[in-house]
Amino acid sequence: MKNIAIIGMMGVGKTTIAKLLAKQLDKYSFDTDEYVEYIRGQSISKIIADYGEQTFRELEAQVFSLAVSYENVVISCGGGIVLGENATKLRECTVVYLSATPKVLADRLKTSYPRPLLSGNDEQEICNIYNQRKILYQQFADITINCSYLSRKATAQQIIEKLKLF
């Protein structure tokens, strides 16, 4: 089976779901955002503030390329992975797109740590980013799960059921 790449907007639960899936499928979990922060010794917010979003996207692409080179991995991708030139590497994976409505995302992000591309956790701002990326998420997705009102466990279970078709 190919590696699994989890894509979607910030706040949709990619990291949590990737870890659950990895455990249930006896695979390794790899979070691109966490790895970028690890190798740079800085938060993504700090990287973007100090070096700009383009530098972060280049780092993200390098880290994603590394993750794809491993075997037996569930990769939690940064929300903007579909924007970069390296997005075509998603084709080397079974891509799971986790979707949620902008309202649900805004509600989830209110209790989350600050996100570098948001000035606040305003629903309109999230909606703007969502509208820019939605078509790209859909183009790369092999599996789409709307997890707006699903528990983490139910989301992971739906993914596992759909993976059986691959």
Helices and strands as residue ranges (DSSP letters): E 4-8, H 14-25, E 28-31, H 32-40, H 44-51, H 53-69, E 73-76, G 81-83, G 85-92, E 94-99, H 102-110, H 123-140, E 143-146, H 152-163
